[in-house]
Amino acid sequence: MNAAFLITPKSEVKFVYEHWTIRQALEKMEHYRYSAIPILNKKGIYVGTLTEGDILWNLKKNEDLDFRDTENIALKDVPRYRDIKAISIDVEIEDIMETSLTQNFVPIVDDSGVFIGMIRRREIIAYLLKLRAGSINHL
């Protein structure tokens, strides 16, 4: 089955832009209770995923920073410790299952790298449960 059937479209996904500040990202992540959020550039190209850990490690390495300073640090300047790759919309669900084991969502892009949505781990699990229920009913 094509992964497009499980995608949550960009219009329903919260994301941040790389020119935003750490503070803006923190506020959005707190409001939506996200521990990770996709980062896009001004053209809508997926550039990575920001995690709470990325922010914490950045603050730890810059001990002289206080919370007010987060208004002055752009997300593009925050090192990301995990390189969460986006996957093409043309991929089959079976090809993203392993990826979903290590992250809560899989970013999906078109052929130009433009972010078009994500597939959440819960949708993958729900799909597998449906498959399992269908195969049990056929026994």
N, C-alpha and C positions, 0 to 999 in steps of 0.2 A: 504494500500500500504506500502511496506517495505521502510524504510528510506534510504536504500542503493541506491535507484534510484535518490535521491537528493544530494548525497554526493559530495563534492569537495574533490578529492583525495589529500593525503599528498603531492604528487609531485607538486601540484598547490597551496599549502598553505604555508604561511610564518610562521615560528615558531622560538623559541629561546630555548636554552638549559639551564638547571638550574645552570651549572657551568659558564655560561657567566656572564658578569658584567651588572650593571644597565646601564652603558653608552652604551654598545653594544646593549642592548635591546632598549634603547631610540633612537639610530640611526636607527635601523631597523624599529621601529614603526613610526618614523618621515618620513623615506623614503617611506614607503608604506601607510602612513597616517592612521595607525591603532590606535584605542584607547584601544584595548585589543589584546593580542597575546598568543597563547598556549605555555606552557613550557613543554619540554620533558627532560627526563634524558638521559644519554649516550646510554642506551639500546633502546631508542625510546618509552619508557613508558610515557604516559601522566601523569604529576604531578600537573598540575593546569593551571590557566590562569593569566597572569600578566596584570593589567590595569594601565592606567595613574594615577588613584587615588591611587593605591598601592604605586607607586613611589612618588607621592606628599606627602602622609601621612608619608612615611619613611623619606623624607627630612624634613618635619615639626618636626617630633619627634627627629631628630638629627640636631638641629639648627647650630651646629658647622661645619657641612659639607658644602663644596662648590662643584661646578660642577666637578672639577677635581677629587674629592674623589669618584665619581661614578665609576671610573675605577677600584676601589679596592673592591667594594662590589658585591659579587656573588648574583645572583637572588635567590638561595636557602636560602639566609639570609634575604630576603625581605618578611616581613609578607604580606599575601594576605588577604584582608578584606572580600572577597566573596569567598566561596568555590564552584567553578563552576565544577560540576561533569561531567565526561564523560559518554556517553551512549553507550551501545552495538550496534553493527552494525545490530543486529537482531530485533531492535525495529521497531514498526510501526510508521508511520508519526503522527498519531493521538496522540501517547504517548509523542511526543516531542513538541507539539504545546504550551502547557503551559510554558514549559521551555524557549521557544523562546520569550516569552513575556518580560522576564527580562534580556536577554542577546542577543547580536548580532549574536552569533553563538553557535552551540551545538557541542562540541568535540565528535568524534566517535572513539571508540576503538574496537579491536578484543577481543577474549576471554581471551587473556593473558594481556590485558591492554595496548597493543601497539597502539599508535596513528595511525590511518589510514586515517584520514581526518576530515572534519567538514561539518555540514549543516548550511548554513547561513540563517538568518531570511528571507532574500529576496526570497530564493528558496521556503521556506515554504509558503510565501504569494503568490508567483506565482502559486504554486500548488493549493492553495485554490481558487485563481481566475479562474484557469482552471476548477476546479470542479464546481464552481458557474456558469461559462459560459456554461458548459455542461448541468447542470440541468435546466438552463433557456431555452436552445435550445430545451429541451424535453417537455416544457410546451405546 
